[in-house]
Amino acid sequence: MAKNGKERQNVLPNTYIPVLPKKVLNNILSRLTRSSLLELMYIWPKLLNTQPHIDKGQNKYKQKELNKKVLREVNEIKHATSKFPKRKIIDKLLFEYWSNGLNLLQLSQVDCQLIVDRPNAYYWISSTVRDMDNKEVPVSLNPKTFLDQLAKELNLLYMTYIYVCRHPVFPLIIIRIQVFDLQPINASNNANRPHISSHRPYFLAVPMNSPHIIHSTGNDIVAKIVLQAVERNIPQNPRNLLRLETSPNQKPIRSLESMHILHGNSRFGNSLGIWTPYADATVDMLPLGPPEKHNLLQEKNESENEDDDDNDDIGLKKLKQIANLRFKGSINGKLKSEKLFDDKERAGNSRKRRTRMYDSNLNSSDDEEGTEGFKSGRNEFTSVAPIQYSEFIIKDEIKTKDKVENANPLHQNEMEEDNFSRITMKLSGLDVFAGLHEISTKTTNKTDMIIDPATIPCWLTGEEGTSCGVIKEGKFSKTL
């Protein structure tokens, strides 16, 4: 934040400890993985504002000794999995080393690590930056200036605390915004009652080189003020003013990974379904490359070898290949790309993929618990960008014998709409299009087949991503 004391008014310090019962703190910490708890327990003694609590009157020497004790204990606990389950680690944090509670900096770090540990823990939507011609404009933010201005806007109405970090897996800047209201003073109130009340934290996830800003859901006054402050602090051109547009029709997605693929700097966002190979760079080959090594021929040879080695129903295999082509764009349904997004700052193999928000020397190479959120639940049907809800309105013309001639032009459109049937199809689940993909491969019997992968319309294979839409006489048009 800015150094000017006036500009820092109403900004709560890192060391402020909200009045929260131990039970609430226990519930917050229990959502993290065991390895993440140990990581935070290892990091906090090294930071000035998050060191373990000591009794009043003890000197700095005691503080240093306590810090070293915590670090030694973390290394012991890490390899004693059965002796120190997650519950005991939380008890040590809350009752032994941080008995006065967790401060705002610690709570913010816990929330941001939770985004990594449990990517499906939050719902997300997006807003788009557009210019006066309604064209999308990539966001270019100066982080320091943007955050100073954002804090200044919010401080006029609330006490605030803003925390910023970089996502360890995706090229995203995560901004956690929390605002507080003063509680009214009442002589009859309990003395232990907190003097400020907190609103739910609001998150922004800003992709690199994208016109979209990903953020938390919500339609309350705080969410509106935050987005208005964001819009006012976007770098402006006086000749072409920019605005932040949030579609009211969009459906929240419970996956930050999917949101980043669809609205970040991923080339897969506009190449889903049968078009996936264009984003995966498997359609074309080098001009002087041998034709027999074309990717499509390689896939075909692999599938033929599988047919020779397996005695399973060949018809079912062919059905699965057709379904893979329609839903994933390849015969085997596999992607060549290891990453589904561009990240120039992490290009090459110079940096190992991290699953923690915070760097430390704590060796966690033998603990895969932190990657659970990005690996679990994936199978052969999982979509490139799983979404949880999709809605389509299907309209077909109703043929009638009587036609009204010389109708009033003002009512012409209404009469035309009356001549169309209207069926609303709503799909929901953990991964909507993965479910349709799996159903389409259940049987080769045409009479028992619920979905035929050869004839399923493209808008039911995930080609349109999160876009809900209207299908009028077989033609898809987006409604968002």
C-alpha positions in Angstrom: 0.0 0.0 0.0 1.0 3.6 -0.3 3.1 5.1 2.5 0.9 8.2 3.0 -0.8 7.7 6.4 -4.0 9.3 5.1 -4.2 6.9 2.2 -3.7 4.0 4.6 -6.6 5.0 6.7 -9.1 2.1 7.4 -6.5 -0.5 6.2 -6.2 -3.2 8.8 -2.6 -4.4 9.5 -1.3 -7.9 8.8 -1.0 -8.6 12.5 -4.7 -7.9 13.4 -6.3 -11.0 14.9 -10.0 -11.3 14.3 -12.1 -12.6 17.2 -12.9 -16.1 16.0 -13.7 -19.2 18.2 -11.3 -22.0 18.1 -14.0 -24.2 16.6 -14.3 -21.9 13.6 -10.5 -21.8 13.1 -10.4 -25.6 13.4 -13.0 -25.8 10.6 -11.0 -23.4 8.4 -7.7 -25.3 8.8 -9.2 -28.8 8.5 -10.1 -28.1 4.9 -6.4 -28.0 4.0 -4.3 -31.0 3.2 -1.8 -32.3 5.8 1.1 -31.3 3.7 -0.2 -27.8 3.2 -0.7 -27.4 7.0 3.0 -28.5 7.5 4.1 -26.1 4.8 2.3 -23.1 6.5 3.6 -24.3 9.9 7.1 -24.2 8.4 6.7 -20.8 6.7 5.1 -18.8 9.5 8.0 -18.8 12.0 10.2 -17.3 9.3 7.9 -14.3 8.7 8.0 -11.4 11.0 4.2 -11.0 11.2 3.3 -14.6 11.6 5.7 -15.9 14.2 4.3 -18.1 17.1 2.9 -16.4 20.1 5.0 -16.0 23.3 3.8 -14.8 26.7 4.2 -11.1 27.4 7.4 -10.1 29.0 9.5 -12.7 27.2 12.4 -11.3 25.2 13.4 -11.7 21.6 15.8 -14.6 22.5 12.8 -16.6 23.6 11.0 -15.8 20.4 14.0 -17.1 18.3 14.2 -20.3 20.3 10.5 -20.9 19.9 10.8 -20.3 16.1 13.5 -22.9 15.9 11.5 -25.4 18.0 8.6 -25.1 15.6 10.8 -25.7 12.6 12.4 -28.8 14.2 9.0 -30.2 15.1 7.7 -29.7 11.5 10.6 -31.9 10.2 9.8 -34.5 12.8 6.0 -34.5 12.1 6.5 -34.7 8.3 7.8 -38.3 8.4 5.6 -39.5 11.3 2.3 -39.7 9.4 0.6 -42.2 11.7 1.7 -40.6 14.9 0.7 -37.0 13.8 -2.6 -37.1 11.8 -4.0 -33.8 10.5 -6.1 -33.3 13.7 -3.0 -33.2 15.9 -1.2 -30.8 13.7 -4.2 -28.4 13.9 -4.3 -28.7 17.7 -0.6 -27.8 17.8 -1.2 -24.8 15.6 -4.2 -23.4 17.6 -3.5 -24.4 21.1 0.3 -24.6 21.4 2.0 -22.1 19.0 -0.7 -19.7 17.9 -3.0 -19.8 20.9 -4.1 -16.2 20.5 -5.6 -16.9 17.1 -4.6 -16.4 13.5 -4.1 -12.9 12.1 -5.4 -11.6 8.8 -2.2 -12.5 6.9 -2.4 -16.1 8.1 -6.1 -16.4 7.3 -5.4 -15.0 3.8 -2.6 -17.5 3.2 -4.9 -20.4 4.3 -7.7 -19.3 2.0 -5.3 -18.9 -1.0 -3.8 -22.3 -0.4 -7.3 -23.8 -0.2 -7.8 -22.7 -3.8 -4.9 -25.0 -4.8 -5.7 -27.9 -2.5 -9.4 -27.9 -3.4 -9.9 -26.3 -6.8 -13.7 -27.0 -6.6 -14.2 -25.3 -3.3 -15.3 -22.0 -4.8 -17.7 -20.9 -7.5 -16.4 -18.5 -10.2 -17.8 -16.2 -12.9 -16.0 -13.8 -15.2 -16.3 -10.2 -16.4 -15.0 -8.9 -19.7 -13.2 -5.6 -20.4 -14.7 -3.9 -23.5 -14.1 -0.7 -25.3 -16.5 1.8 -26.8 -16.9 -0.3 -29.9 -17.8 -3.3 -27.7 -14.6 -5.1 -28.6 -12.7 -7.1 -26.0 -9.5 -5.5 -24.7 -6.8 -7.5 -22.9 -6.3 -6.4 -19.3 -3.0 -4.6 -18.7 -2.6 -3.8 -15.0 0.2 -2.3 -13.0 -0.3 -4.4 -9.8 1.0 -1.8 -7.3 -0.9 1.1 -8.8 -4.1 -1.0 -9.2 -4.0 -2.3 -5.6 -3.3 1.2 -4.2 -6.3 2.7 -6.1 -8.5 -0.3 -5.3 -7.7 0.0 -1.5 -8.3 3.8 -1.6 -11.8 3.3 -3.2 -12.8 0.6 -0.7 -11.4 2.5 2.3 -14.0 5.3 1.8 -16.7 2.8 2.9 -15.2 0.0 4.8 -12.2 -1.2 6.8 -10.3 -3.4 4.4 -7.6 -6.0 4.0 -6.2 -7.0 0.6 -3.8 -9.9 0.0 -2.1 -10.7 -3.3 -0.4 -13.9 -4.4 0.5 -15.8 -7.6 -1.1 -19.1 -8.3 1.6 -21.8 -8.3 0.1 -23.8 -11.2 -1.7 -21.3 -13.4 -0.5 -17.9 -14.6 -3.0 -16.1 -12.5 -2.7 -13.3 -10.0 -5.0 -14.0 -7.0 -6.4 -11.0 -5.1 -8.2 -11.7 -1.9 -10.4 -8.8 -0.7 -12.0 -8.7 2.7 -14.0 -5.8 4.1 -15.2 -5.1 7.7 -18.0 -3.1 9.3 -17.8 -1.5 12.7 -20.2 -3.0 15.2 -22.6 -0.5 16.9 -21.5 0.3 20.5 -24.0 -1.0 23.1 -23.5 -1.0 26.9 -25.4 -4.3 27.1 -23.2 -6.1 24.6 -20.9 -8.8 25.7 -17.4 -7.4 26.3 -15.8 -10.3 24.3 -17.9 -9.5 21.3 -15.8 -8.4 18.3 -15.9 -4.7 17.6 -15.9 -5.3 13.8 -17.7 -7.8 11.7 -16.3 -9.4 8.6 -17.9 -9.9 5.2 -17.1 -13.0 3.2 -13.7 -12.7 1.4 -14.0 -11.8 -2.3 -11.5 -13.2 -4.8 -10.2 -11.8 -8.1 -8.2 -14.0 -10.4 -6.5 -11.9 -13.1 -5.1 -13.9 -16.1 -2.2 -12.8 -18.1 -3.0 -11.2 -21.5 -6.7 -11.8 -21.4 -9.7 -9.5 -21.7 -11.4 -11.4 -18.9 -11.3 -11.1 -15.1 -12.3 -14.1 -13.1 -14.0 -13.4 -9.8 -16.2 -14.7 -7.0 -19.9 -15.0 -7.4 -22.2 -12.7 -5.5 -24.7 -9.9 -6.0 -24.5 -8.1 -2.7 -23.3 -4.5 -2.2 -19.7 -5.5 -1.4 -19.4 -7.5 -4.7 -20.8 -4.6 -6.7 -18.5 -2.1 -5.0 -15.5 -4.2 -5.7 -16.3 -4.7 -9.4 -17.0 -0.9 -9.7 -13.7 -0.2 -8.1 -12.0 -2.6 -10.5 -13.7 -0.9 -13.5 -12.7 2.6 -12.4 -9.0 1.5 -11.9 -8.6 -0.2 -15.3 -6.0 1.9 -17.3 -8.1 4.2 -19.5 -7.6 5.8 -22.9 -9.6 9.1 -23.0 -10.4 8.5 -26.7 -11.6 4.9 -26.1 -13.0 4.4 -22.6 -13.1 0.9 -21.2 -15.8 -0.8 -19.2 -16.2 -4.0 -17.2 -19.1 -6.0 -18.4 -20.6 -8.9 -16.4 -23.2 -11.1 -18.2 -26.2 -11.7 -16.0 -26.9 -15.0 -17.9 -23.7 -16.8 -17.2 -23.7 -19.8 -14.9 -21.0 -20.2 -12.1 -18.3 -22.8 -12.6 -16.9 -24.7 -9.7 -13.4 -25.0 -11.1 -10.8 -22.3 -11.3 -8.9 -24.6 -13.8 -11.9 -24.6 -16.2 -12.4 -20.9 -15.8 -8.7 -20.3 -16.7 -8.9 -22.5 -19.7 -12.1 -20.9 -21.0 -11.3 -17.3 -20.0 -7.6 -17.1 -19.5 -4.7 -17.3 -22.0 -5.4 -20.9 -23.1 -5.7 -21.6 -26.8 -8.1 -24.5 -25.8 -10.8 -22.0 -24.7 -12.0 -21.5 -28.3 -11.1 -25.0 -29.6 -13.1 -27.6 -27.7 -14.9 -30.7 -28.8 -13.9 -31.9 -32.3 -11.7 -28.8 -32.7 -9.4 -29.7 -29.8 -6.6 -31.0 -32.1 -6.1 -27.4 -33.5 -5.3 -26.2 -30.0 -3.3 -29.3 -29.3 -1.1 -28.8 -32.4 -1.8 -32.3 -33.7 -3.6 -31.4 -36.9 -0.6 -30.4 -39.1 3.0 -31.5 -39.2 6.2 -29.9 -40.4 6.3 -29.3 -44.2 9.3 -31.7 -44.7 8.1 -34.3 -42.2 7.5 -37.9 -43.3 3.8 -38.3 -44.1 3.7 -41.8 -42.5 4.5 -40.2 -39.1 1.4 -37.9 -39.2 -0.4 -37.9 -35.8 -3.6 -39.2 -37.3 -1.9 -42.2 -38.8 -0.1 -42.9 -35.5 -3.4 -42.9 -33.7 -4.9 -45.2 -36.3 -2.0 -47.7 -36.0 -2.2 -47.7 -32.2 -6.0 -48.4 -32.3 -5.4 -51.3 -34.8 -2.8 -52.8 -32.5 -5.2 -52.6 -29.6 -7.8 -54.4 -31.6 -5.4 -57.2 -32.4 -4.3 -57.6 -28.8 -7.7 -57.4 -27.3 -10.7 -59.7 -27.8 -13.2 -57.2 -26.6 -16.1 -56.1 -28.8 -14.7 -54.4 -31.8 -18.0 -52.6 -32.4 -17.8 -51.0 -29.0 -14.2 -49.9 -29.6 -15.3 -48.2 -32.9 -18.1 -46.6 -31.0 -15.7 -45.2 -28.4 -13.4 -43.9 -31.1 -16.3 -42.0 -32.7 -17.2 -40.6 -29.3 -13.6 -39.6 -28.6 -13.5 -37.8 -32.0 -16.7 -35.9 -31.3 -16.0 -34.9 -27.7 -12.2 -34.7 -27.7 -11.1 -34.5 -31.3 -8.9 -37.6 -31.4 -9.4 -41.3 -31.8 -7.8 -42.2 -28.4 -9.2 -39.1 -26.6 -5.7 -38.2 -25.3 -4.0 -34.8 -25.4 -0.4 -34.3 -26.6 0.0 -31.0 -24.7 1.3 -31.3 -21.1 0.0 -27.7 -20.4 -3.3 -26.3 -21.6 -2.2 -22.7 -21.2 0.7 -20.4 -22.1 3.1 -19.2 -19.3 6.2 -17.5 -20.6 7.6 -16.9 -17.1 7.6 -20.6 -16.4 8.7 -21.9 -19.9 11.1 -24.8 -20.1 12.0 -27.2 -17.4 14.0 -24.8 -15.3 11.3 -24.7 -12.6 9.6 -27.7 -11.1 5.9 -27.6 -11.0 4.8 -26.4 -7.5 1.5 -27.1 -5.7 2.0 -24.6 -2.9 1.4 -20.9 -2.7 4.6 -20.4 -0.7 8.2 -21.4 -1.4 10.1 -23.1 1.4 13.0 -25.6 2.0 10.6 -28.2 3.4 11.0 -31.3 1.2 7.6 -32.4 0.1 8.6 -34.5 -3.0 7.3 -37.7 -1.4 3.9 -36.2 -0.6 1.5 -36.1 -3.4 -1.5 -35.0 -1.3 -1.1 -31.4 -2.5 -1.7 -32.4 -6.1 -4.9 -34.2 -5.3 -7.1 -31.4 -6.5 -5.6 -31.5 -10.0 -5.4 -35.3 -10.4 -8.3 -36.8 -8.7 -11.5 -37.6 -10.5 -10.0 -37.7 -14.0 -10.8 -40.6 -16.3 -11.1 -41.3 -20.0 -14.3 -39.2 -20.3 -13.2 -36.1 -18.3 -13.6 -32.9 -20.4 -10.7 -30.5 -21.1 -12.6 -27.9 -19.1 -15.3 -29.5 -16.9 -18.4 -27.4 -16.3 -21.2 -28.1 -13.9 -24.2 -26.5 -15.7 -25.4 -25.8 -19.2 -28.8 -24.7 -20.6 -30.2 -24.8 -24.1 -33.5 -23.6 -25.5 -34.6 -25.6 -28.5 -37.0 -23.9 -31.0 -38.6 -25.6 -34.0 -41.2 -24.2 -36.3 -44.7 -25.5 -35.9 -46.2 -26.0 -39.3 -49.8 -24.8 -39.6 -52.1 -24.7 -42.5 -53.5 -21.3 -41.9 -51.1 -18.4 -42.5 -52.0 -14.8 -41.5 -51.4 -12.4 -44.4 -51.0 -8.7 -44.2 -50.3 -8.9 -40.5 -49.4 -5.8 -38.6 -45.5 -5.4 -38.7 -45.5 -4.4 -35.0 -46.8 -7.8 -34.1 -45.0 -9.8 -36.8 -42.1 -10.8 -34.6 -44.4 -12.0 -31.8 -46.5 -14.0 -34.3 -43.3 -15.6 -35.7 -42.2 -16.6 -32.2 -45.6 -18.1 -31.6 -45.0 -20.4 -34.5 -42.0 -22.0 -32.8 -42.1 -24.6 -30.1 -39.9 -23.9 -27.1 -38.1 -26.7 -25.1 -35.6 -25.8 -22.4 -32.9 -28.4 -21.8 -30.9 -28.0 -18.5 -27.9 -30.2 -17.8 -26.1 -30.3 -14.4 -23.4 -32.5 -12.8 -19.7 -32.5 -11.9 -18.8 -32.6 -15.6 -21.8 -32.2 -17.9 -20.2 -33.2 -21.2 -18.1 -36.0 -19.7 -21.4 -37.5 -18.6 -22.8 -37.3 -22.1 -19.6 -38.7 -23.5 -19.8 -41.7 -21.2 -23.5 -42.3 -22.0 -22.8 -42.3 -25.7 -20.4 -45.3 -25.3 -22.6 -47.6 -23.3 -24.1 -49.7 -26.1 -23.8 -50.4 -29.8 -27.5 -51.4 -30.0 -29.3 -48.7 -31.9 -32.6 -49.4 -30.1 -31.0 -49.2 -26.6 -28.7 -46.3 -27.5 -29.6 -43.1 -25.5 -27.1 -40.9 -27.4 -25.5 -41.7 -30.7 -22.0 -40.2 -30.9 -22.2 -40.1 -34.7 -25.3 -37.9 -34.8 -25.2 -35.9 -31.5 -25.3 -32.2 -32.3 -22.0 -30.3 -31.8 -23.5 -28.0 -29.0 -23.9 -31.2 -26.9 -20.3 -32.2 -27.2 -18.9 -29.2 -25.4 -17.7 -27.2 -28.4 -19.3 -24.0 -27.1 -17.7 -24.2 -23.7 -19.7 -22.4 -21.0 -22.0 -20.8 -23.5 -25.7 -21.4 -23.1 -27.7 -20.7 -26.2 -30.7 -21.1 -28.4 -31.0 -23.7 -31.1 -33.4 -22.4 -33.7 -34.1 -24.9 -36.5 -30.9 -26.7 -35.7 -28.7 -23.6 -35.6 -26.9 -22.7 -32.4 -26.7 -19.0 -31.3 -25.1 -17.9 -28.0 -27.2 -16.2 -25.4 -24.1 -15.1 -23.4 
